[in-house]
Amino acid sequence: MKLRLALIVLVLANVGYWLWARGDLAGFGLMPAGITEREPQRLSRQVHPEWLQIRKDGKDGKTGNGNTTAAP
């Protein structure tokens, strides 16, 4: 009987967390911060994000951290 009760409580807790994480409980005032707020303070702290460049590795064998691979 105790095991059955524990299982029911855990299933209800999982369903509640799932509904909360999806934002389905927003009508009750229960929602995660990520739904309404997208961390605007991080966007305001960025310094020249347009300078960021993504580059492919060159043919000379250099990796992204400046190390080179040893040739056999």
Secondary structure, DSSP 8 states (H G I E B T S, - for coil): -HHHHHHHHHHHHHHHHHHHHHTTTGGGT---HHHH---HHHHHH---GGG-------TT-B-TTS-B----
